[in-house]
Amino acid sequence: MSQNPPELRPDLAPRAQISDPIREGQPKIGMVSLGCPKALVDSERILTRLRAEGYAISPDYGGAEAVIVNTCGFLDSAKAESLEAIGEAINENGRVIVTGCLGAEPEYITGAHPSVLAVTGPHQYEQVLDAVHQAVPPSPDPFVDLLPARGVSLTPRHFSYLKISEGCNHKCKFCIIPDMRGKLQSRPAHAVLREAEKLVDAGVKELLVISQDTSAYGLDRKYDVNPWKDGEVRSHITDLARELGSLGAWVRLHYVYPYPHVRDLIPLMADGHILPYLDIPFQHSHPDVLRRMARPAAGAKTLDEINAWREICPDITLRSTFIVGYPGETEEEFQHLLDWLQEAQLDRVGCFQYENVEGARSNALPDHVPAEVKEERWHRFMEVSQSISAAKLERKVGTLQDVIVDEVDDEAATCRTKADAPEIDGNLFIDEGFEDLKPGDMLTVKVDEASEYDLWGKAV
């Protein structure tokens, strides 16, 4: 289980693996994608556009004529990881184009790596393409491959991230995402649904809905031309989720703020229309800490909402992320968080220690918590969350769970239940009678063993 929230992880994403043969003389581009699933979607869009223009996608540095590095720039640790990845690409290839969130600070990048060919900011697709055209001119051959239904994917073929909006309207003091990605810009509902239909037609069995604030989807559009009804209707996450659920794939919602209207989504989970899973970045529980964070939520009201959700859908899985050691956090406030966590009984929890981010307003807050105190609180928090997770998973022993297979090797099939998002949650392992399974298979498993984060079972 990841200790950091998914939107902050600077881990290196897989490089694109394309099985199409490369024609002689066809220009080849490599891609390194860092950071969150939203950045991964940006990388896929860039590669899909390049492939439609006749470029081949190289799976390694040596076979590429230039490499695009899509960076993460939210935390100092993420910036360091991005600079390291840029340096590796320069050492291994020499011709590097930089894009992504860190690209909003071009001087920071060129100061460390002056030899980069170009730097563009987040979701600046056209500028990236222009930089590629200049560095590696497109092939003059007009007979290029037809664009496939799914385009270029950096994830396994059986699941895909579906980005429904860009930007964010919140002004959380520890976050600079609105400065890097701008205010909320919801995609038209018909465009989201058309992309989702193409993905499902191409074999995708799980759609992971992502944005900076999924529950705010459509608030900037108010009304939109709706592809499944006549005339104009409201743009709203509930309407969108209902239509996505009708496509036949699992639909999993990420980055959902606990607004009152989120309660409208829960009946869709209770009736099996979308997965009973909410990924909500609570960040803290104490009202004073939330005020210092400038968060759009309050701890007491959140507990009421959680109870209401569980009354409607008892099987709902709740995942969240938290910050410990935020400036000014007292021992009393931290203990409030531990008590709140015990009461909330969240299923999946990630936690990270506060760190300053260049440009964030939280840097100027008084009473920063010493590093050793943050470390100690992080361990105490994880001890509580692990005990909750272990107890919840132990109660699943003997139950039947619907799973999707992610990977099969010589020892086991690695699967996920409806309660598990890829890469950030736990797994269910089948270590007997799994030889005929393959990624993307969906089956029912009887659970016979549990740990703090994972399950084991046998196919029914």
C-alpha positions in Angstrom: 0.0 0.0 0.0 1.3 3.4 -0.9 2.2 5.7 2.0 1.7 8.7 -0.2 -1.5 9.8 -1.8 -1.8 8.9 -5.5 -1.9 12.4 -6.7 1.5 13.1 -5.1 3.5 10.0 -6.0 6.5 10.8 -8.1 7.1 7.1 -9.1 8.2 6.4 -12.6 5.3 5.1 -14.7 5.9 2.4 -17.3 7.2 3.4 -20.6 4.9 2.8 -23.5 5.1 -0.8 -24.9 3.8 -0.8 -28.5 3.8 -4.1 -30.4 3.4 -2.6 -33.9 6.3 -3.1 -36.2 8.5 -0.1 -37.0 8.9 0.8 -40.6 12.3 1.6 -42.0 12.9 5.4 -41.6 9.9 5.9 -39.3 10.8 8.5 -36.5 10.8 7.1 -33.0 9.9 8.8 -29.7 10.3 7.6 -26.1 8.2 8.7 -23.1 8.9 8.7 -19.4 5.7 9.6 -17.4 6.0 10.7 -13.8 3.5 11.4 -11.1 -0.2 11.0 -10.9 -2.8 9.2 -13.1 -3.9 12.6 -14.5 -0.3 13.1 -15.8 -0.4 9.6 -17.2 -3.5 10.4 -19.2 -1.7 13.5 -20.6 1.2 11.2 -21.7 -1.2 8.8 -23.4 -2.8 11.7 -25.3 0.5 13.0 -26.5 1.7 9.6 -27.6 -1.6 8.9 -29.4 -1.3 12.2 -31.3 2.3 11.4 -32.3 1.4 7.9 -33.4 -1.5 9.3 -35.5 1.1 11.5 -37.2 3.3 8.5 -38.1 5.7 8.4 -35.2 6.7 5.0 -33.6 6.9 4.7 -29.9 10.2 3.4 -28.6 10.1 1.3 -25.4 13.7 2.2 -24.5 16.1 5.1 -24.6 18.4 3.6 -27.2 15.8 3.1 -29.8 14.4 6.7 -29.5 15.5 9.7 -31.5 14.2 11.9 -28.7 12.6 11.4 -25.3 9.7 13.2 -23.7 9.8 13.4 -19.9 6.4 14.3 -18.4 7.2 15.7 -15.0 5.6 16.0 -11.5 6.3 19.2 -9.6 4.0 19.3 -6.6 6.4 18.5 -3.8 10.1 19.2 -3.5 10.7 15.4 -3.5 8.7 15.1 -6.7 10.7 17.9 -8.3 13.9 16.1 -7.3 12.6 12.9 -8.8 11.7 14.8 -12.0 15.1 16.4 -12.3 16.7 13.0 -11.8 14.6 11.4 -14.5 15.4 14.3 -16.9 19.1 13.7 -16.2 18.8 10.0 -16.8 17.1 10.6 -20.1 19.9 13.1 -21.1 22.6 10.6 -20.1 20.9 7.7 -21.9 19.6 9.5 -25.0 20.8 13.1 -25.1 17.7 14.6 -26.8 15.1 15.4 -24.2 11.8 17.4 -24.3 10.3 18.3 -20.9 6.6 18.8 -20.2 4.2 18.5 -17.2 3.7 20.3 -14.0 7.4 21.1 -13.4 7.4 22.6 -16.8 5.6 25.6 -15.3 9.0 26.5 -13.9 11.2 26.4 -17.1 14.1 28.2 -15.5 14.2 25.6 -12.7 14.6 22.9 -15.3 17.1 24.6 -17.6 19.1 25.7 -14.6 19.7 22.1 -13.7 19.7 20.7 -17.3 20.5 23.4 -19.8 20.7 20.9 -22.7 17.0 20.1 -22.8 15.5 20.8 -26.2 12.3 22.4 -25.0 10.2 22.9 -21.9 6.4 23.1 -21.9 3.8 23.3 -19.0 1.1 20.9 -18.0 -1.5 19.7 -20.7 0.1 21.9 -23.4 -0.3 19.2 -26.0 0.2 21.4 -29.1 3.5 22.9 -27.7 4.8 19.4 -27.0 4.0 18.3 -30.6 5.7 21.4 -32.0 8.8 20.6 -30.0 8.8 17.0 -31.3 8.3 18.2 -34.9 11.3 20.5 -34.5 13.5 17.9 -32.9 12.4 14.9 -34.9 10.6 15.9 -38.2 7.7 13.6 -39.0 8.1 11.0 -41.6 7.2 12.1 -45.2 5.4 8.8 -45.7 1.7 9.7 -45.9 0.6 6.1 -45.3 0.6 6.0 -41.5 -1.2 3.6 -39.2 -4.8 4.2 -38.5 -5.4 5.5 -35.0 -6.7 2.6 -32.8 -9.8 2.9 -30.7 -7.9 3.2 -27.5 -4.8 5.0 -28.8 -1.5 4.6 -27.0 -1.9 3.3 -23.4 0.6 3.3 -20.6 -1.6 1.0 -18.4 -2.6 -2.6 -18.9 -5.3 -3.1 -21.6 -8.0 -4.1 -19.2 -8.2 -0.8 -17.2 -7.8 2.8 -18.2 -7.9 6.2 -16.5 -10.7 8.5 -17.7 -9.9 12.2 -17.1 -13.1 14.3 -16.9 -11.7 17.7 -16.0 -8.6 19.8 -15.6 -7.7 22.3 -12.8 -9.2 23.1 -9.4 -11.1 25.9 -7.8 -10.0 25.3 -4.3 -7.3 27.3 -2.6 -5.8 24.8 -0.1 -2.7 26.5 1.4 -0.4 23.5 1.0 -1.3 23.0 -2.7 0.0 24.8 -5.8 -2.0 22.7 -8.3 -4.4 25.5 -9.2 -1.4 27.7 -10.0 0.1 25.0 -12.3 -3.1 23.7 -13.9 -5.5 26.6 -13.6 -9.2 26.7 -12.5 -11.7 23.9 -13.0 -12.3 23.1 -16.7 -14.8 20.3 -17.1 -14.8 18.3 -20.3 -18.1 18.2 -22.2 -20.1 15.2 -21.1 -20.5 13.9 -24.7 -16.7 13.9 -25.1 -16.2 12.0 -21.9 -18.8 9.4 -22.8 -17.5 9.0 -26.3 -14.0 8.3 -25.0 -15.4 5.9 -22.5 -17.4 4.0 -25.1 -14.3 3.7 -27.3 -12.3 2.4 -24.4 -14.9 -0.3 -23.5 -15.2 -1.2 -27.2 -11.4 -1.7 -27.2 -11.6 -4.2 -24.3 -11.2 -2.0 -21.2 -13.1 -3.5 -18.3 -12.5 -0.9 -15.6 -12.7 2.9 -16.0 -11.0 4.9 -13.3 -12.5 8.4 -13.3 -10.0 11.0 -12.3 -9.6 14.8 -12.1 -8.4 17.3 -9.4 -11.9 17.4 -8.0 -14.3 14.8 -9.4 -17.3 15.8 -7.4 -17.1 19.4 -8.8 -17.4 18.1 -12.4 -19.7 20.3 -14.5 -20.1 23.1 -12.0 -18.2 25.4 -14.4 -20.5 24.4 -17.3 -23.9 24.4 -15.7 -25.6 23.1 -18.8 -24.3 21.1 -21.7 -25.5 19.3 -24.8 -26.2 15.8 -23.6 -25.4 12.9 -26.0 -27.9 10.5 -24.4 -30.9 12.9 -24.1 -32.4 15.6 -26.3 -31.7 19.2 -25.6 -29.6 20.7 -22.8 -29.3 19.2 -19.4 -27.2 19.9 -16.3 -23.6 18.8 -16.4 -23.3 16.9 -13.1 -21.1 14.0 -11.8 -24.2 12.0 -10.9 -25.5 12.1 -14.4 -22.1 11.3 -15.9 -21.5 8.4 -13.5 -25.0 7.0 -14.3 -24.2 7.0 -18.0 -20.7 5.6 -17.6 -22.1 2.8 -15.5 -24.4 1.8 -18.3 -21.4 0.9 -20.5 -20.8 -2.5 -18.8 -17.4 -1.8 -17.3 -16.4 -1.3 -13.7 -16.5 2.5 -12.9 -14.3 3.7 -10.0 -14.4 7.3 -8.7 -11.2 9.0 -7.5 -10.5 12.4 -6.0 -14.0 13.0 -4.7 -14.6 15.9 -2.2 -17.3 15.2 0.3 -19.8 17.8 -0.9 -23.5 17.2 0.1 -24.4 16.2 -3.5 -22.0 13.3 -3.3 -24.8 11.5 -1.4 -26.6 11.3 -4.8 -23.9 9.0 -6.1 -24.3 6.4 -3.3 -27.6 4.8 -4.7 -25.7 4.2 -7.9 -23.2 2.2 -5.9 -25.9 0.4 -3.9 -27.6 -0.9 -7.0 -24.3 -2.0 -8.7 -24.3 0.7 -11.4 -20.9 1.9 -10.4 -18.4 0.4 -7.9 -19.1 1.0 -4.2 -15.8 2.9 -3.8 -15.0 6.5 -3.0 -11.5 8.0 -3.0 -11.7 11.1 -0.8 -8.7 13.3 0.2 -9.8 14.2 3.8 -6.3 15.4 4.8 -7.2 15.9 8.4 -10.1 15.9 10.9 -9.5 18.7 13.4 -11.5 21.8 12.4 -8.7 24.2 13.3 -6.2 22.3 11.2 -8.7 22.2 8.3 -9.1 26.0 8.6 -5.4 26.5 8.5 -5.3 24.3 5.4 -8.2 26.3 3.9 -9.9 22.9 3.2 -13.6 22.8 2.0 -14.7 20.4 4.7 -15.2 19.9 8.4 -14.5 16.8 10.4 -17.7 16.5 12.3 -19.9 16.9 9.2 -17.7 14.4 7.4 -18.5 11.7 10.0 -22.2 12.4 9.5 -21.8 12.0 5.7 -19.8 8.8 6.1 -22.6 7.4 8.3 -25.2 8.4 5.7 -23.3 6.8 2.9 -23.0 3.5 4.8 -26.7 3.5 5.5 -27.5 3.7 1.8 -24.6 1.4 0.7 -23.3 -0.8 3.5 -20.6 -2.3 1.2 -19.0 1.0 0.3 -15.2 1.2 0.4 -13.7 4.5 1.5 -10.1 5.4 0.8 -8.5 8.6 1.9 -5.2 10.4 2.4 -4.0 12.5 5.3 -1.2 15.0 6.2 0.5 14.8 9.6 2.7 17.5 11.0 1.0 20.4 9.2 2.2 23.7 10.5 0.8 24.5 13.9 -0.5 20.9 14.5 -0.6 20.3 18.2 -0.6 17.0 20.0 -4.2 17.5 20.9 -5.1 18.1 17.2 -3.2 15.1 16.2 -4.9 12.9 18.8 -8.2 14.2 17.5 -7.2 12.8 14.1 -6.4 9.4 15.6 -9.7 9.4 17.4 -11.6 10.4 14.3 -9.9 7.7 12.3 -11.0 5.1 14.8 -14.6 6.3 14.6 -14.6 6.7 10.8 -13.2 3.2 10.2 -11.9 4.0 6.7 -11.0 1.0 4.6 -8.0 2.3 2.7 -5.7 5.0 4.2 -2.5 6.7 3.0 -0.6 9.3 5.0 2.4 11.5 4.4 4.4 14.0 6.4 3.9 17.7 5.6 6.7 19.3 3.7 7.0 22.8 2.2 6.3 23.3 -1.4 7.7 26.3 -3.3 5.0 28.8 -3.8 2.6 27.3 -1.3 1.0 29.7 1.2 1.4 27.2 4.0 5.2 27.8 4.0 4.6 31.1 5.8 2.4 29.7 8.6 3.9 29.8 12.1 4.9 26.9 14.3 6.3 24.4 11.9 6.4 20.9 13.4 9.9 19.5 13.9 10.9 16.6 11.6 11.3 14.1 14.4 7.8 14.9 15.7 6.3 14.5 12.2 8.0 11.1 11.8 6.8 9.9 15.2 3.2 11.0 14.4 3.3 9.3 11.0 4.2 6.0 12.7 1.4 6.3 15.2 -1.0 7.2 12.5 0.0 4.2 10.3 -0.2 1.8 13.3 -3.9 2.8 13.8 -4.8 2.6 10.1 -3.1 -0.7 9.7 -5.0 -2.2 12.6 -8.3 -1.0 11.1 -7.3 -2.4 7.7 -6.3 -5.8 9.2 -9.6 -6.1 11.1 -11.7 -5.2 8.1 -9.9 -7.6 5.8 -10.1 -10.4 8.4 -13.9 -10.1 8.2 -13.7 -10.9 4.5 -12.3 -14.4 5.1 -14.9 -16.9 4.0 -16.7 -14.4 1.8 -17.1 -14.5 -2.0 -15.5 -11.6 -3.9 -15.7 -10.5 -7.5 -12.2 -9.8 -8.8 -10.3 -8.7 -11.9 -7.0 -10.2 -12.8 -4.1 -7.8 -13.2 -1.1 -10.1 -13.6 -0.2 -13.8 -13.8 3.3 -15.2 -13.2 4.7 -18.6 -12.2 3.6 -18.3 -8.5 0.2 -16.6 -8.5 -2.4 -14.5 -10.2 -2.5 -11.0 -8.8 -6.1 -9.7 -8.7 -8.1 -6.9 -7.3 -11.5 -6.8 -5.7 -14.1 -4.0 -6.2 -12.5 -2.4 -3.1 -9.1 -2.1 -4.6 -7.8 0.5 -7.0 -4.7 -0.4 -9.1 -1.3 0.5 -7.6 -2.6 2.3 -4.5 -4.7 -0.4 -2.7 -4.2 -4.0 -1.8 -4.4 -7.2 -3.9 -6.1 -10.6 -3.8 -3.7 -13.4 -4.7 -4.7 -16.8 -6.2 -1.9 -19.2 -5.7 -3.7 -22.4 -6.6 -5.4 -23.3 -9.9 -4.5 -20.0 -11.6 -2.6 -21.3 -14.6 -5.3 -20.7 -17.1 -6.1 -17.1 -16.0 -4.9 -14.1 -17.9 -4.9 -10.3 -17.2 -8.4 -8.8 -17.6 -10.3 -12.0 -16.6 -13.1 -11.4 -14.1 -14.1 -14.2 -11.7 -15.5 -15.0 -8.3 -13.1 -16.0 -5.5 -13.6 -17.4 -2.0 -11.3 -15.6 0.5 -9.4 -17.9 2.8 -6.6 -15.7 4.2 -6.0 -12.0 5.0 -3.1 -9.7 6.1 -3.0 -6.0 6.8 -3.5 -5.0 3.2 -3.9 -8.1 1.0 -6.2 -11.2 0.6 -5.6 -14.7 -0.6 -8.3 -17.0 -2.0 -9.4 -19.7 -4.5 -11.5 -19.4 -7.6 -15.0 -20.6 -7.2 
